[in-house]
Amino acid sequence: MQLIVRLALAALASFALGAVVADAAAGDSDPSCSMERMETDPASVIAPCSLLLNEHDLAPEKRAEALFVRGRGYHRTGRPDVAALDYDDALKLNPSNDEIYVSRANVAFRQRRYDVGQALLRVALKINPRNPHALRAMGAVHADFDDYDGAVSFYSKALNEEPAEPYALLFRSRLYARHQQFQDAFKDADALVAIEPDIINRQGYVDRKARMRDFHVVALKHRADLYQATGNYDLGRRDLDAAVNYKAVPEAFIARAEFLWTRGGQDEDALTDLDAATALDPYDSEAHDMRGMVLMRLRRPELALEAFNQALTHDPSDAYALRMRARVHRELDQTDEAVRDFEAAIRINPLIVRETMPALLHAGYWNSREAPRSLTPAFRDAIRACMLDKTCN
């Protein structure tokens, strides 16, 4: 059994016996290494917490607290694997702190260690069945398994405990939208947008690539997506303009650019927003990726190639950026490079095979209705043929 699971089960047994360490008292904590400071400036707590942890006579409960705060600092600054080490050490010292289990579970899910994440959440809920963060995280687990009723139940329980729990509002709204329950989806989205930015951002929105994003911008983009899905494009644009006007951060410009691009006929405006996003954060692969797609539609393949090169420099495992770069190479009559990128994309994400089949079948380069399971010689020949044919999409 994996170490962290053993730790979780041991803590659960300790809790059942009542033999737990008391939670750390915050009254005499170092304010520069505190959860309150971490919520407003995550990077700033790492150094002072490290200094505090170097003190050999630090009481166990204080050491656990400092480890948890520093772990959260690492977590919110894009270093979840490092955060996990601090969370594990904190749990050894304070196995009764349900919030540490929730944070540690988040890292486990990001590492695709789903069984570990679920085990940690179960411990958190055994310690505190009313923990809203553990409840909404368990709701997300049920959503991942397409258990609609279970997911809604856990999200609703979380919101009963904390009516403005932003992740529960966001996740439940997304779930309602996927099931075409837009009235309920908008109700949660409106509540999410109504949370004051300074308050919602204390929660910290860490995206799938472990980057901190402004939660208020995320909320506005989500509601704009709902407006777009229901044909209320003017209201969607209003929310995205509000996001950019509220804070000039990459995610705001990217969100509006995506909206402009998908609406069609506004590619130059989308490009302007993406230029702003990449100027603010030259390492944002998502912005470079979308910029490449816009430039492709504007028929500027040389510039599109530069954009996809940038995207893949910062995220080499982006299979869809590789597929798009293959198409740019094709436009530039660089067949070998196009084939290389397309095959690399398939190796990273096999779903691209299934998505490519309609184009290959329509063009006559693949004659079997059954998709190939590997890069066979026949499949490679089909890919090369497609990469020689600029109409093969």
C-alpha positions as CSV (number, residue, x, y, z in Angstrom):
1,M,0.0,0.0,0.0
2,Q,1.3,3.4,-0.9
3,L,2.8,5.5,1.9
4,I,0.3,8.4,1.8
5,V,-2.6,5.9,1.9
6,R,-1.1,4.2,4.9
7,L,-0.7,7.7,6.5
8,A,-4.4,8.5,5.8
9,L,-5.6,5.2,7.2
10,A,-3.4,5.5,10.2
11,A,-4.7,9.0,10.9
12,L,-8.3,7.7,10.5
13,A,-7.6,5.0,13.1
14,S,-6.1,7.6,15.4
15,F,-9.1,9.8,15.0
16,A,-11.5,7.0,15.7
17,L,-9.6,6.4,19.0
18,G,-9.6,10.0,19.9
19,A,-5.8,10.0,19.9
20,V,-5.2,13.1,17.7
21,V,-3.0,16.1,18.0
22,A,-4.8,19.3,18.7
23,D,-5.0,21.8,15.8
24,A,-2.4,24.5,15.7
25,A,-3.4,27.6,17.5
26,A,-3.1,30.7,15.3
27,G,-3.0,33.3,18.1
28,D,0.8,33.6,18.4
29,S,1.8,32.6,14.9
30,D,4.3,34.5,12.9
31,P,2.2,36.8,10.7
32,S,4.7,36.5,7.8
33,C,4.1,32.7,7.9
34,S,0.4,32.6,8.3
35,M,-2.5,31.3,6.2
36,E,-4.0,34.8,6.1
37,R,-0.8,36.1,4.5
38,M,-0.7,33.1,2.1
39,E,-4.2,33.8,0.9
40,T,-3.2,37.3,-0.3
41,D,0.4,36.7,-1.4
42,P,1.3,33.0,-1.7
43,A,4.9,33.4,-2.7
44,S,5.7,35.7,0.3
45,V,5.2,33.0,2.9
46,I,7.7,30.5,1.6
47,A,10.9,32.2,2.9
48,P,9.6,33.1,6.4
49,C,8.0,29.7,6.8
50,S,11.3,28.1,5.9
51,L,13.2,30.2,8.4
52,L,10.7,29.3,11.1
53,L,11.0,25.6,10.2
54,N,14.8,25.8,10.7
55,E,14.2,26.5,14.4
56,H,15.0,23.2,16.2
57,D,12.9,24.0,19.3
58,L,9.7,24.7,17.3
59,A,6.7,23.0,18.9
60,P,5.2,20.2,16.9
61,E,1.9,22.0,16.4
62,K,3.7,25.1,15.2
63,R,5.9,23.1,12.9
64,A,2.8,21.4,11.4
65,E,1.2,24.8,10.9
66,A,4.3,26.3,9.2
67,L,4.5,23.2,6.9
68,F,0.9,23.5,5.9
69,V,1.2,27.3,5.2
70,R,4.4,26.8,3.2
71,G,2.9,23.9,1.4
72,R,0.0,26.0,0.3
73,G,2.4,28.7,-0.8
74,Y,4.2,26.1,-3.0
75,H,0.8,24.8,-4.2
76,R,-0.4,28.2,-5.4
77,T,2.9,29.2,-7.0
78,G,2.9,26.2,-9.4
79,R,4.9,23.6,-7.4
80,P,2.3,21.0,-6.2
81,D,4.9,18.2,-6.0
82,V,6.9,20.2,-3.6
83,A,3.8,21.2,-1.7
84,A,3.0,17.5,-1.2
85,L,6.1,16.9,0.7
86,D,5.2,19.7,3.2
87,Y,1.6,18.4,3.5
88,D,2.9,14.9,4.3
89,D,5.2,16.1,7.0
90,A,2.4,18.3,8.4
91,L,0.0,15.4,8.6
92,K,2.6,13.3,10.5
93,L,2.6,16.0,13.2
94,N,-1.1,17.0,13.0
95,P,-3.2,14.1,11.6
96,S,-6.4,15.7,12.9
97,N,-6.3,18.7,10.5
98,D,-9.0,18.0,7.9
99,E,-7.9,20.9,5.7
100,I,-4.5,19.4,5.1
101,Y,-6.0,16.3,3.8
102,V,-8.1,18.3,1.3
103,S,-5.0,20.1,0.0
104,R,-3.0,16.9,-0.2
105,A,-5.9,15.2,-2.1
106,N,-5.8,18.1,-4.6
107,V,-2.1,17.3,-5.4
108,A,-2.9,13.6,-5.7
109,F,-5.6,14.3,-8.2
110,R,-3.2,16.5,-10.2
111,Q,-0.7,13.6,-10.2
112,R,-3.5,11.3,-11.5
113,R,-3.3,9.3,-8.3
114,Y,-7.1,9.1,-8.0
115,D,-7.4,6.4,-5.5
116,V,-5.0,8.2,-3.2
117,G,-7.0,11.5,-3.6
118,Q,-10.3,9.8,-2.7
119,A,-8.8,8.1,0.3
120,L,-7.5,11.4,1.6
121,L,-10.9,13.0,1.1
122,R,-12.6,10.2,3.0
123,V,-10.3,10.8,5.9
124,A,-11.0,14.6,5.9
125,L,-14.8,13.9,5.9
126,K,-14.4,11.4,8.7
127,I,-12.7,14.0,10.8
128,N,-15.1,16.8,9.8
129,P,-18.2,15.6,7.8
130,R,-19.2,19.3,7.3
131,N,-15.9,20.5,5.7
132,P,-17.2,22.4,2.7
133,H,-13.9,22.1,0.8
134,A,-13.9,18.3,1.2
135,L,-17.5,18.1,0.3
136,R,-17.1,20.0,-3.0
137,A,-14.0,18.0,-3.8
138,M,-15.9,14.8,-3.3
139,G,-18.6,16.2,-5.5
140,A,-16.0,16.7,-8.3
141,V,-15.0,13.0,-7.9
142,H,-18.6,12.0,-8.4
143,A,-18.8,14.3,-11.4
144,D,-15.7,12.7,-12.9
145,F,-17.5,9.3,-12.7
146,D,-20.6,10.8,-14.4
147,D,-22.6,10.4,-11.2
148,Y,-24.8,13.5,-11.6
149,D,-27.0,13.0,-8.5
150,G,-24.0,12.2,-6.3
151,A,-22.1,15.3,-7.6
152,V,-25.0,17.7,-7.1
153,S,-25.6,16.2,-3.6
154,F,-22.1,16.9,-2.5
155,Y,-21.9,20.3,-4.1
156,S,-25.2,21.2,-2.4
157,K,-24.0,20.0,1.0
158,A,-20.9,22.1,0.6
159,L,-23.0,25.2,-0.2
160,N,-25.3,24.5,2.8
161,E,-22.2,24.7,5.0
162,E,-20.7,27.7,3.1
163,P,-23.1,29.4,0.7
164,A,-20.4,31.3,-1.1
165,E,-18.0,28.4,-1.5
166,P,-16.7,29.5,-5.0
167,Y,-15.5,26.1,-6.3
168,A,-18.8,24.5,-5.3
169,L,-20.7,27.2,-7.1
170,L,-18.5,27.0,-10.2
171,F,-18.5,23.2,-10.4
172,R,-22.2,22.8,-9.8
173,S,-23.0,25.5,-12.4
174,R,-20.8,23.7,-14.9
175,L,-22.6,20.4,-14.2
176,Y,-26.0,22.0,-14.6
177,A,-24.9,23.5,-17.9
178,R,-23.7,20.2,-19.2
179,H,-27.2,18.8,-18.5
180,Q,-28.9,21.8,-20.2
181,Q,-30.2,23.1,-16.9
182,F,-29.3,26.7,-17.7
183,Q,-31.6,28.4,-15.2
184,D,-29.9,26.6,-12.3
185,A,-26.5,27.1,-13.9
186,F,-27.0,30.9,-14.2
187,K,-28.2,31.1,-10.6
188,D,-24.9,29.6,-9.4
189,A,-22.9,31.7,-11.9
190,D,-24.6,34.9,-10.7
191,A,-23.8,34.0,-7.1
192,L,-20.2,33.3,-8.1
193,V,-19.7,36.6,-9.9
194,A,-21.3,38.5,-7.0
195,I,-18.6,37.4,-4.6
196,E,-16.2,40.4,-4.1
197,P,-12.9,39.9,-5.9
198,D,-10.8,40.4,-2.8
199,I,-12.8,37.7,-1.1
200,I,-13.0,35.1,-3.9
201,N,-9.3,35.4,-4.6
202,R,-8.4,34.4,-1.1
203,Q,-9.5,30.9,-2.2
204,G,-7.0,30.8,-5.0
205,Y,-7.9,29.4,-8.4
206,V,-5.1,27.0,-9.6
207,D,-5.8,25.9,-13.1
208,R,-5.0,22.4,-14.7
209,K,-1.4,23.5,-15.4
210,A,-0.9,24.5,-11.8
211,R,-1.0,28.3,-12.6
212,M,-2.7,30.8,-10.3
213,R,-5.5,32.6,-12.1
214,D,-7.7,35.4,-10.9
215,F,-10.9,33.7,-9.6
216,H,-13.1,36.7,-10.4
217,V,-12.0,36.6,-14.0
218,V,-12.7,32.8,-14.0
219,A,-16.2,33.6,-12.7
220,L,-16.9,36.2,-15.4
221,K,-15.6,33.9,-18.1
222,H,-17.8,31.0,-16.9
223,R,-20.9,33.2,-17.0
224,A,-19.9,34.5,-20.4
225,D,-19.7,30.9,-21.6
226,L,-23.2,30.3,-20.4
227,Y,-24.4,33.4,-22.2
228,Q,-22.7,32.2,-25.4
229,A,-24.2,28.7,-25.0
230,T,-27.7,30.2,-24.7
231,G,-27.2,32.7,-27.6
232,N,-26.9,35.8,-25.5
233,Y,-23.7,37.0,-27.1
234,D,-24.0,40.6,-26.1
235,L,-24.2,39.7,-22.5
236,G,-21.3,37.3,-22.9
237,R,-19.2,40.1,-24.4
238,R,-20.2,42.4,-21.6
239,D,-18.8,40.0,-19.0
240,L,-15.6,39.5,-20.9
241,D,-15.1,43.3,-21.3
242,A,-15.8,43.6,-17.6
243,A,-13.1,41.0,-16.9
244,V,-10.5,42.9,-19.0
245,N,-11.5,46.2,-17.4
246,Y,-11.3,44.8,-13.9
247,K,-7.8,43.4,-14.3
248,A,-5.4,43.3,-17.2
249,V,-4.3,39.7,-16.7
250,P,-3.5,37.1,-19.4
251,E,-6.5,35.0,-18.5
252,A,-8.9,37.9,-19.1
253,F,-7.4,38.7,-22.5
254,I,-7.4,35.0,-23.5
255,A,-11.0,34.6,-22.5
256,R,-12.1,37.5,-24.6
257,A,-9.9,36.5,-27.5
258,E,-11.5,33.0,-27.5
259,F,-15.0,34.5,-27.5
260,L,-14.1,36.9,-30.4
261,W,-12.4,34.1,-32.4
262,T,-15.3,31.6,-32.0
263,R,-17.8,34.3,-33.0
264,G,-16.0,34.7,-36.3
265,G,-15.2,37.9,-38.2
266,Q,-13.3,39.4,-35.3
267,D,-10.0,37.7,-35.7
268,E,-8.0,40.9,-35.7
269,D,-9.5,42.0,-32.4
270,A,-8.8,38.5,-31.0
271,L,-5.2,38.8,-32.1
272,T,-4.9,42.1,-30.3
273,D,-6.0,40.6,-27.1
274,L,-3.7,37.6,-27.5
275,D,-0.8,40.0,-28.2
276,A,-1.6,41.7,-24.9
277,A,-1.7,38.3,-23.1
278,T,1.7,37.1,-24.4
279,A,3.2,40.5,-23.6
280,L,2.0,40.1,-20.0
281,D,3.2,36.5,-19.7
282,P,5.5,35.3,-22.5
283,Y,5.5,31.8,-21.0
284,D,1.7,31.3,-21.3
285,S,1.5,28.4,-23.7
286,E,-2.3,28.7,-24.0
287,A,-2.1,32.2,-25.3
288,H,0.6,31.3,-27.9
289,D,-1.5,28.3,-28.9
290,M,-4.6,30.3,-29.5
291,R,-2.6,33.1,-31.2
292,G,-1.3,30.5,-33.7
293,M,-4.9,29.3,-34.5
294,V,-6.0,32.9,-35.1
295,L,-3.0,33.6,-37.3
296,M,-3.8,30.4,-39.3
297,R,-7.3,31.7,-40.0
298,L,-5.8,35.0,-41.0
299,R,-3.6,33.1,-43.5
300,R,-0.3,34.1,-41.9
301,P,1.3,30.7,-41.6
302,E,4.9,32.0,-40.9
303,L,3.7,33.9,-37.9
304,A,1.4,31.0,-36.9
305,L,4.4,28.7,-36.9
306,E,6.3,31.0,-34.6
307,A,3.3,31.1,-32.2
308,F,3.0,27.3,-32.1
309,N,6.8,27.0,-31.6
310,Q,6.4,29.3,-28.6
311,A,3.5,27.3,-27.3
312,L,5.4,24.0,-27.5
313,T,8.5,25.5,-26.0
314,H,6.6,26.2,-22.9
315,D,4.4,23.0,-23.0
316,P,6.1,20.3,-25.2
317,S,3.3,17.8,-24.3
318,D,0.5,19.8,-25.9
319,A,-0.7,17.3,-28.4
320,Y,-3.2,19.7,-30.0
321,A,-0.5,22.4,-30.5
322,L,1.6,19.7,-32.2
323,R,-1.3,18.8,-34.5
324,M,-1.9,22.5,-35.4
325,R,1.8,23.0,-36.0
326,A,1.7,20.0,-38.4
327,R,-1.0,21.8,-40.4
328,V,1.1,24.9,-40.5
329,H,4.0,22.9,-41.8
330,R,1.7,21.5,-44.4
331,E,0.7,25.0,-45.5
332,L,4.4,25.8,-45.9
333,D,5.0,22.6,-47.9
334,Q,7.2,21.2,-45.1
335,T,5.8,17.7,-45.3
336,D,8.4,15.8,-43.3
337,E,8.0,18.3,-40.4
338,A,4.2,18.0,-40.7
339,V,4.3,14.2,-40.5
340,R,6.7,14.3,-37.6
341,D,4.5,16.7,-35.5
342,F,1.3,14.8,-36.4
343,E,2.8,11.4,-35.3
344,A,4.2,13.0,-32.1
345,A,0.7,14.4,-31.3
346,I,-0.8,10.9,-31.7
347,R,1.8,9.4,-29.4
348,I,0.9,11.9,-26.7
349,N,-2.8,11.8,-27.1
350,P,-4.4,8.7,-28.8
351,L,-7.7,10.5,-29.0
352,I,-6.3,12.4,-31.9
353,V,-6.5,9.2,-34.0
354,R,-10.3,9.0,-33.6
355,E,-10.7,12.7,-34.3
356,T,-8.6,12.4,-37.5
357,M,-10.5,9.4,-38.9
358,P,-13.4,11.4,-40.5
359,A,-10.9,13.5,-42.5
360,L,-8.9,10.5,-43.6
361,L,-12.0,8.6,-44.6
362,H,-13.5,11.5,-46.5
363,A,-10.3,12.0,-48.4
364,G,-10.0,8.3,-49.2
365,Y,-6.6,7.9,-47.4
366,W,-8.0,5.3,-45.0
367,N,-10.5,2.6,-46.2
368,S,-11.3,0.8,-42.9
369,R,-14.0,2.0,-40.6
370,E,-11.9,0.7,-37.7
371,A,-9.4,3.1,-36.4
372,P,-5.8,1.8,-36.2
373,R,-4.5,1.0,-32.7
374,S,-0.9,2.1,-33.4
375,L,1.2,3.9,-36.0
376,T,1.3,1.0,-38.5
377,P,3.0,1.5,-41.9
378,A,-0.4,1.8,-43.5
379,F,-1.5,4.5,-41.0
380,R,1.7,6.4,-41.5
381,D,1.1,6.4,-45.2
382,A,-2.4,7.8,-44.6
383,I,-1.0,10.5,-42.4
384,R,1.7,11.5,-45.0
385,A,-1.0,11.6,-47.7
386,C,-3.1,13.9,-45.5
387,M,-0.1,16.1,-44.8
388,L,0.5,16.5,-48.6
389,D,-3.2,17.5,-49.1
390,K,-4.1,20.9,-47.9
391,T,-7.8,20.1,-48.0
392,C,-7.4,17.1,-45.6
393,N,-8.8,18.5,-42.4
